[in-house]
Structures are given as C-alpha cells and as structure tokens.
Amino acid sequence: MLTRRKFVALAAAASATPVFAGGHGRLGTFVGESNHVTTGTAEIAGDTITLLEDFTFDGAPDPKVALGRNGYDARTLMGPLKANSGKQSYRVPAGIDTDDFNEVWIWCERFNVPLGVAKIN
C-alpha cells in the first residue's frame, strides 16, 4: 500500500532526477555546417550516440557520425548516417570514453568536410 509518506518520498526523488529528451544522457542541438541544413537533437549516453526523433539532415554524399572535442575526431567515426531524419543510434568505438567529448558530428568522409555539429551540454 502506498502511504502518503512513501508517495511524498517517491515524488521528491522523481523531481530531483533530471529529465532529458532522450531519457538519460547529455544533449546538444545540431547546427548545419558547410552550407548544409542539419537540425535536431543528439544525445550521448554511455557508449551510445542517439540522434533523436527531431533530427533532420538535407543530404550529402558519404555522411558519417562521429564525436569531437572542440573539433572533429576521426578515430571516433561510428559509420554511415542511417537516415536523413528521425531517431537512430550508434555505438561508440571500443576504447573511446564519451566523457572526453563535447560534440556529435555529421561528417562527409569523402570530401573531408563537416555537415553538422551538435555541441553537447
């Protein structure tokens, strides 16, 4: 039975827990680069990068997902963008600590140019 005391304790715990759009990670909002339109939210949570439901990209050849710290880091490349819009997730390469990074990049590997970047808070 849920007593008033237990209810108050549960409500206090719930209100002390931060609520993020993706549920549990650090978030950032995409800004387009190199005359591309890239919008929406990226989330870093553990060893997973998620582009949330609001993600959109105008398209380009060879877009890949990667991390950066004040600039793109090629060793964090996670593979091709799965879709130009909507929710999608990527696994961070083994040995990469996501706490060391403050950006999620959409990167054109073929032409070596940025397509979008989300600064992570």
N, C-alpha and C positions, 0 to 999 in steps of 0.2 A: 504494500500500500504506500502511495506517495503522500507523505505528510507535508504540511506547509514548510517545515524546516528543511526537508530534503529538496522540495521544489525551489526554495529560495537559494539553496546551495548550488543546485544544478543551473539555475538561471544566472547566478553570479559567475560561475565557471564558463558558461557559454558566452556571456558578454565580454569576458576577459580574453577570449580567444579571437585573434584577428580573422576576418573573413575575407578571402580573396576571390576574384572572379573564377579562377580555376580550382580553388579549394584549399591549396596548401603550399604555395610557393611564392617566389619573388616575381613581380610583374614588371613589364615595360610596354610602352606603346611604340609601334613601328612608325618610322618616318622614311619616305622614299629617298633614294639616292640615285645619282646619275640619270636624272630626268625620268625615273620610274615612280609609279604610284604604288606604295606599299603601306597598308594601314592595318590596324587591329592590335591585338594584344599577344605578347609572348610571355610564357611562364617558365621559370627554371625551378624544378622541384626534384631534389636529389640528383639522380643521373638521367633525368628525363627532361627534354625540352618540349613544350607543348605550345603550338600556335592555336589560340582559342577560336571559338565559333565566329568571332568578328573579323578574323584575318582575311585580307584580300591583297592580291598582287596582280599587276597589269600584264604580266607575262614577259618572258625573255628567254633566250637560249641558255640552257645549262644552269638553272638556278639551284643552288645548294644551301643547306642550313649549316651554320657554324656559330661559334662563340667568339668573343673578343673581350679584351680589357683595354678600353680606350683605343680600339683598332682591331681589325680582323686578325684572327689567329688561324692559319691554315691547318695546323695539327689537330684542330677541333672539328674539322669537317665531318658532318654526320650523314652525308648523302644527299641525293636529289630531293628537291621540294616535291611532295607527294601530290599536291593540288594547288591551284592558284587561289583557292578560297576555302574557308571552313577549318574546322578543328582537325589537327593532325599532330602526332607525337613522334619524337626522335630520341634514340638512345645516344648518350654521350660516349665517345670512345673510352675504352679502358685506360685507366691511369690519369684521366683528366678530372680534376676537382672543380666542380661548378662554382664553388665558393670563391675561386680565384678570378671569376669573370663577371663583368658588369654589362655585357651586351649580347644580344642574339642578332646574327647577321643573316640576310639573304644575299648570297654572293654568286656572281656569274664566274664560274671557274674558267670557262672557255676564253673569255675576254679579260679576266682578272680585274673586274670592277664590282663595286658594291651596288646592290639593287634596293636594299632597305636595311635599316638597323633599328633595334629596339633597345633603348637604354634601360637597364634593369634597376629598379629601386631596392 
